[in-house]
Amino acid sequence: MPLLEISVVPVGTNSPSFSSHVSNAVRLIEQKGLKYQITPTATIIEGDINQLMDVAKEIHQNAITNGVQRVITNISIDDRVDKNMEMNHQVSVVQQSLH
């Protein structure tokens, strides 16, 4: 299953914090019923490629709808077709290799 990493940076707001924008994005992800993981600098979302692209577009547009004059959205997609890939499995493989 593809993984999408998304980071939204609102530009020109009155605050250096953007946790409220992250919260809004997570609400959109939850409404879609997609699995996700928040990291300190981005959010990873697991799902069908069409779902991922749709939610990324919504997250970007939502920032603008909520009054941001400029927003920079970075996305990265990891789509492996030779075998099933899930974010929890990816993390556990790395953790196991550390021991």
FIPA-100083 format. One line per 2 residues: number of its first residue (from 1); their letters; for each residue x, y, z of N, C-alpha, C, O, CB. Coordinates in Angstrom, 3 decimals. Atoms other than C-alpha are relative to their C-alpha. Glycine has a CB too. Layout:
<pts>
NUM = a = X,Y,Z,X,Y,Z,X,Y,Z,X,Y,Z,X,Y,Z | ... .
</pts>
This chain:
<pts>
1 = mp = 0.858,-1.178,0.000,0.000,0.000,0.000,0.901,1.238,0.000,1.845,1.302,0.788,-0.974,0.000,1.238 | -0.836,-1.195,0.062,1.474,3.399,-0.911,-0.023,0.805,1.303,-1.007,0.813,2.043,-0.450,0.876,-1.149 .
3 = ll = -0.124,-0.919,-1.122,2.687,5.791,1.757,0.260,1.388,-0.551,1.042,1.560,-1.485,1.133,-0.437,0.974 | -0.200,-1.394,0.396,2.490,9.554,1.389,0.455,0.773,1.225,-0.185,0.725,2.276,-1.307,0.621,-0.608 .
5 = ei = -0.478,-0.888,-1.055,4.523,11.921,3.528,-0.369,1.415,-0.424,-0.062,1.835,-1.540,1.561,-0.152,0.244 | 0.423,-1.359,0.331,3.071,15.430,3.666,0.427,0.968,1.093,0.338,0.679,2.286,-1.524,0.061,-0.201 .
7 = sv = -0.396,-1.078,-0.890,4.355,18.621,5.205,-0.561,1.294,-0.580,-0.296,1.634,-1.733,1.563,0.070,0.169 | 0.618,-1.243,0.442,2.403,21.869,4.987,0.591,1.154,0.803,0.572,1.140,2.034,-1.551,-0.055,0.159 .
9 = vp = -0.608,-1.152,-0.652,4.123,25.165,5.740,-0.778,1.255,-0.376,-0.672,1.731,-1.506,1.496,0.140,-0.392 | 0.693,-1.259,0.271,1.870,28.220,6.028,1.005,1.147,0.074,1.835,1.199,0.982,-1.173,0.225,1.006 .
11 = vg = -0.939,-1.121,0.075,3.734,31.381,5.087,-0.747,1.300,0.266,-1.861,1.500,-0.219,0.708,0.047,-1.386 | 0.565,-1.331,-0.223,3.044,34.887,6.347,-1.117,0.052,1.009,-1.980,0.927,0.930,-0.493,0.541,-1.267 .
13 = tn = 1.016,-0.047,-1.040,0.904,34.063,9.350,0.519,0.850,1.159,1.684,1.248,1.173,-0.376,-1.434,0.482 | -0.380,-0.817,-1.151,0.947,35.998,12.610,0.705,-0.795,1.087,1.022,-0.249,2.144,-1.216,0.663,0.577 .
15 = sp = -0.585,0.858,-1.021,2.487,33.064,14.476,1.020,-0.947,-0.618,0.824,-1.425,-1.735,-1.090,-0.792,0.727 | -0.959,0.978,0.508,5.554,30.863,14.067,-0.498,-1.442,0.165,0.091,-2.365,-0.397,1.335,0.170,0.713 .
17 = sf = 0.556,1.327,-0.239,3.432,27.897,15.229,-0.978,-0.367,-1.107,-1.707,0.487,-1.612,-0.696,-0.059,1.372 | 1.011,0.451,0.957,1.433,25.823,12.795,-0.655,-1.299,0.439,-1.129,-2.073,-0.393,0.620,-0.178,-1.375 .
19 = ss = 0.639,1.220,-0.514,0.111,23.062,15.059,-1.494,-0.045,-0.322,-2.050,-1.124,-0.524,0.203,-0.103,1.512 | 1.433,-0.003,0.334,-3.467,24.181,14.352,-0.217,-0.472,-1.437,-1.231,-1.102,-1.732,-0.602,1.414,0.192 .
21 = hv = 0.109,0.464,1.388,-2.854,23.543,10.638,0.213,-1.511,-0.075,-0.432,-2.196,-0.869,1.025,0.730,-0.900 | -0.215,1.445,-0.056,-1.520,20.074,11.449,-1.261,-0.682,0.526,-1.686,-1.708,-0.003,1.225,-0.346,0.893 .
23 = sn = 1.239,0.562,-0.555,-4.612,19.405,13.573,-1.107,-0.028,-1.047,-1.834,-1.016,-1.153,-0.458,0.811,1.224 | 1.011,-0.043,1.067,-6.862,20.478,10.697,0.266,-1.089,-1.043,-0.663,-1.740,-1.522,-0.014,1.393,-0.677 .
25 = av = -0.358,1.027,0.982,-4.976,18.173,8.331,-0.331,-1.389,0.532,-0.862,-2.227,-0.197,1.496,0.088,-0.358 | 0.277,1.312,-0.596,-5.273,15.229,10.721,-1.502,-0.266,0.038,-1.937,-1.398,-0.175,0.591,-0.086,1.424 .
27 = rl = 1.465,0.186,0.021,-9.020,15.795,11.002,-0.473,-0.440,-1.387,-1.333,-1.313,-1.506,-0.721,1.312,0.414 | 0.366,0.388,1.370,-9.301,15.567,7.208,0.401,-1.454,-0.269,-0.358,-2.209,-0.875,0.676,0.943,-1.033 .
29 = ie = -0.472,1.371,0.194,-7.248,12.362,7.193,-0.920,-0.981,0.725,-1.292,-2.019,0.179,1.456,-0.153,0.503 | 0.897,0.869,-0.782,-9.424,10.856,9.934,-1.372,-0.108,-0.640,-1.968,-1.185,-0.634,-0.141,0.525,1.430 .
31 = qk = 1.298,0.033,0.679,-12.614,11.817,8.056,0.015,-0.967,-1.173,-1.006,-1.572,-1.500,-0.385,1.398,-0.483 | -0.135,0.919,1.141,-11.310,9.787,5.111,0.215,-1.447,0.457,0.188,-2.369,-0.358,1.168,0.440,-0.898 .
33 = gl = -0.213,1.339,-0.532,-10.668,6.807,7.405,1.362,-0.582,-0.338,1.537,-1.800,-0.366,-1.061,-0.912,-0.506 | -1.336,0.467,0.368,-7.002,6.640,6.440,0.887,-0.143,1.234,0.745,0.590,2.212,0.645,0.962,-1.005 .
35 = ky = -0.971,0.225,-1.057,-4.239,5.323,8.660,1.107,1.045,-0.148,1.522,1.357,-1.264,0.578,-1.458,-0.056 | -1.027,-1.032,0.071,-1.623,7.947,9.578,0.900,-0.053,1.223,0.582,-0.670,2.239,-0.637,1.384,-0.127 .
37 = qi = -0.938,-0.140,-1.109,1.346,8.702,11.774,0.576,1.408,-0.062,1.105,1.829,-1.090,1.136,-1.088,-0.058 | -0.556,-1.350,-0.090,2.369,12.177,12.904,1.455,-0.105,0.432,1.777,-0.850,1.358,-0.817,0.889,0.995 .
39 = tp = -1.402,-0.095,-0.408,6.098,12.904,13.084,0.260,1.469,0.348,-0.607,2.310,0.112,0.986,-0.519,-1.143 | -0.262,-1.402,-0.350,7.765,16.095,14.323,-0.009,0.959,-1.195,-0.269,2.150,-1.028,1.325,0.097,0.692 .
41 = ta = -0.107,-0.898,1.152,8.143,17.445,10.780,-0.945,-0.305,-1.152,-0.989,0.442,-2.129,1.380,-0.033,-0.508 | 0.901,0.378,1.091,5.540,15.675,8.638,-1.021,-1.002,0.518,-0.948,-1.456,1.660,0.792,-0.594,-1.202 .
43 = ti = 0.986,1.032,-0.309,2.591,13.311,8.610,0.069,-1.043,-1.108,0.103,-0.706,-2.291,-1.453,0.603,0.133 | -0.029,1.105,0.948,2.710,9.888,6.951,-1.415,-0.563,-0.084,-2.059,-0.800,0.938,1.039,-1.107,0.427 .
45 = ie = 1.349,0.511,0.217,-0.529,8.604,5.434,0.103,-1.255,-0.863,0.875,-1.304,-1.821,-0.921,1.079,-0.675 | 0.008,1.267,0.730,-1.221,5.073,4.195,-1.348,-0.146,-0.696,-2.392,0.093,-0.089,0.273,-1.210,0.955 .
47 = gd = 1.262,0.208,0.705,-3.811,4.329,1.531,0.187,-0.226,-1.477,1.308,-0.266,-1.983,-0.904,1.169,0.210 | 0.035,0.111,1.453,-4.761,3.847,-2.073,0.547,1.300,-0.600,0.318,2.379,-0.054,-1.455,-0.292,-0.510 .
49 = in = -0.649,-1.181,0.596,-2.850,6.226,-4.378,-1.001,1.116,-0.300,-0.678,2.290,-0.119,0.729,-0.395,-1.287 | 1.002,-1.025,0.287,-6.046,8.029,-5.414,-0.479,0.675,1.276,-0.681,1.889,1.303,-1.184,-0.608,-0.745 .
51 = ql = 0.383,-0.579,-1.292,-7.091,8.494,-1.785,1.085,0.947,0.500,0.796,2.033,1.000,-0.260,-1.112,1.042 | -1.115,-0.816,-0.479,-3.642,9.830,-0.949,0.094,1.325,-0.748,0.298,2.375,-0.139,1.308,-0.766,-0.140 .
53 = md = -0.071,-1.233,0.788,-3.623,12.335,-3.788,-1.162,0.930,0.330,-0.988,2.146,0.423,0.004,-0.322,-1.501 | 1.172,-0.806,-0.337,-7.140,13.493,-2.944,0.157,0.674,1.359,-0.137,1.861,1.500,-1.257,-0.866,-0.009 .
55 = va = -0.128,-0.591,-1.334,-6.392,14.005,0.757,1.138,1.028,0.022,1.036,2.034,0.726,0.249,-1.103,1.060 | -1.082,-0.992,0.067,-3.101,15.795,-0.037,-0.514,1.313,-0.583,-0.186,2.393,-0.093,1.177,-0.533,-0.847 .
57 = ke = 0.585,-1.196,0.613,-5.006,18.198,-2.281,-0.916,0.715,0.985,-0.884,1.941,1.089,-0.778,-0.370,-1.276 | 0.905,-0.600,-0.992,-7.640,18.755,0.413,0.759,0.682,1.125,0.388,1.772,1.558,-0.925,-1.060,0.580 .
59 = ih = -0.802,-0.594,-1.072,-5.012,19.390,3.087,0.594,1.326,-0.462,0.558,2.315,0.272,1.122,-0.967,0.444 | -0.578,-1.223,0.561,-3.297,21.962,0.858,-1.057,1.102,-0.127,-0.847,2.232,0.314,0.631,-0.290,-1.374 .
61 = qn = 1.055,-0.985,0.211,-6.534,23.705,-0.083,-0.630,0.464,1.309,-1.062,1.612,1.416,-1.066,-0.573,-0.903 | 0.571,-0.356,-1.296,-7.790,23.648,3.510,0.811,1.096,0.677,0.248,1.981,1.322,-0.075,-1.228,0.904 .
63 = ai = -0.843,-1.050,-0.589,-4.816,25.737,4.631,-0.342,1.354,-0.613,-0.410,2.360,0.094,1.504,-0.320,-0.209 | 0.354,-1.254,0.682,-5.723,28.371,2.054,-1.400,0.450,0.406,-1.625,1.634,0.656,0.080,-0.171,-1.537 .
65 = tn = 1.368,-0.309,-0.414,-9.417,28.202,2.940,-0.041,0.599,1.402,-0.896,1.431,1.707,-0.863,-1.256,-0.053 | -0.044,-0.494,-1.381,-8.484,28.866,6.571,0.831,1.264,0.154,1.308,1.560,1.249,0.548,-1.067,0.909 .
67 = gv = -0.569,-1.335,-0.092,-6.907,32.209,5.740,1.475,0.156,-0.272,1.994,1.268,-0.176,-0.255,0.505,1.296 | -1.418,-0.129,0.311,-3.317,31.426,4.821,0.132,0.559,-1.415,-0.479,0.044,-2.352,0.739,-1.375,0.136 .
69 = qr = -0.171,-0.637,1.306,-2.220,33.672,1.950,0.947,-0.777,-0.918,0.855,-0.710,-2.143,0.516,1.410,0.184 | -0.952,0.789,0.775,0.592,31.368,0.894,0.311,-1.260,0.788,0.507,-1.211,2.003,1.305,0.811,-0.311 .
71 = vi = -0.286,1.273,-0.659,1.234,27.717,1.653,0.944,-0.817,-0.880,0.779,-0.894,-2.097,-1.315,-0.790,0.285 | -0.931,0.878,0.691,4.092,25.420,0.724,-0.292,-1.418,0.480,-0.196,-1.711,1.671,1.503,0.410,0.267 .
73 = tn = 0.321,1.381,-0.331,3.126,21.758,0.611,1.010,-0.914,-0.679,1.169,-0.902,-1.900,-1.451,-0.358,-0.429 | -0.960,0.978,0.510,5.770,19.077,0.241,-0.575,-1.389,0.192,-1.037,-1.736,1.279,1.378,0.132,0.711 .
75 = is = 0.449,1.384,-0.122,4.777,15.503,-0.514,1.058,-0.937,-0.588,1.778,-0.599,-1.527,-1.367,-0.202,-0.711 | -0.867,1.064,0.481,6.758,12.339,-0.999,-0.833,-1.277,0.014,-1.527,-1.557,0.991,1.308,-0.141,0.881 .
77 = id = 0.793,1.226,0.102,5.198,9.065,-2.163,0.936,-1.189,-0.129,1.838,-1.202,-0.967,-0.978,0.062,-1.207 | -0.733,1.263,0.063,6.640,5.619,-1.515,-1.012,-1.063,-0.402,-1.882,-1.432,0.387,0.707,-0.352,1.381 .
79 = dr = 0.974,0.948,0.549,4.769,3.122,-3.682,0.739,-1.235,-0.495,1.338,-1.217,-1.571,-0.831,0.647,-1.154 | -0.695,1.235,0.342,6.162,-0.400,-3.747,-0.997,-0.976,-0.609,-2.029,-1.267,-0.005,0.690,-0.618,1.247 .
81 = vd = 0.945,0.867,0.691,4.522,-2.750,-6.239,0.377,-1.473,0.039,-0.438,-2.319,-0.330,-0.127,0.433,-1.415 | -0.399,1.403,0.002,6.523,-5.960,-5.760,-0.486,-0.768,1.222,-0.514,-1.998,1.214,1.488,-0.098,-0.086 .
83 = kn = 0.587,0.653,-1.168,5.063,-6.645,-2.305,-0.758,1.027,0.825,-0.565,2.233,0.678,1.091,-0.692,0.857 | 0.813,-0.871,-0.842,2.625,-5.249,0.234,0.892,0.756,0.982,1.837,0.194,1.537,-1.071,-0.818,0.758 .
85 = me = -0.784,-0.838,-0.892,3.995,-2.392,2.313,-0.964,0.762,0.910,-1.890,1.420,0.434,0.918,0.980,-0.805 | 0.790,-0.750,-0.967,2.466,-0.973,5.495,0.944,0.760,0.904,2.036,0.281,1.207,-0.925,-0.934,0.823 .
87 = mn = -0.906,-0.836,-0.771,3.908,1.803,7.606,0.432,-0.648,1.311,1.595,-0.519,1.693,-0.649,1.324,0.282 | -0.385,0.656,-1.254,3.839,-0.187,10.865,1.056,-1.069,-0.241,1.992,-1.220,0.544,-1.224,-0.619,0.679 .
89 = hq = -0.982,1.031,0.337,5.718,-3.020,9.207,1.353,0.632,-0.319,2.390,0.137,0.123,-0.490,-0.844,-1.194 | -1.243,-0.682,0.366,8.306,-0.626,7.764,0.767,0.439,1.246,1.986,0.282,1.318,-0.298,1.216,-0.895 .
91 = vs = -0.624,-0.456,-1.239,8.988,0.812,11.218,0.532,-1.183,0.799,1.643,-1.131,1.325,-1.000,0.805,0.844 | -0.428,1.158,-0.804,9.160,-2.588,12.911,1.226,-0.684,-0.611,2.075,-1.184,0.127,-1.153,-1.015,0.130 .
93 = vv = -1.170,0.594,0.652,11.664,-3.899,10.330,1.267,0.757,0.412,2.285,0.144,0.734,-0.165,0.016,-1.547 | -1.156,-0.804,-0.394,14.019,-1.034,11.124,0.312,-0.194,1.488,1.473,-0.356,1.864,-0.254,1.491,-0.304 .
95 = qq = -0.212,0.191,-1.422,13.522,-1.403,14.866,0.632,-1.351,0.304,1.504,-1.440,1.168,-1.307,0.135,0.740 | -0.569,1.330,-0.191,14.301,-5.138,14.666,1.470,-0.045,-0.410,2.280,-0.724,0.222,-0.794,-1.030,-0.795 .
97 = sl = -1.389,0.014,0.470,17.489,-4.478,12.741,0.938,0.743,0.959,2.156,0.583,0.876,0.086,0.622,-1.394 | -0.817,-0.724,-0.978,18.692,-2.207,15.579,0.406,-0.873,1.176,1.306,-0.512,1.934,-0.748,1.212,0.507 .
99 = h = -0.270,0.883,-1.160,18.720,-5.102,18.073,0.832,-1.183,-0.372,1.142,-2.012,0.483,-1.288,-0.482,0.618 .
</pts>
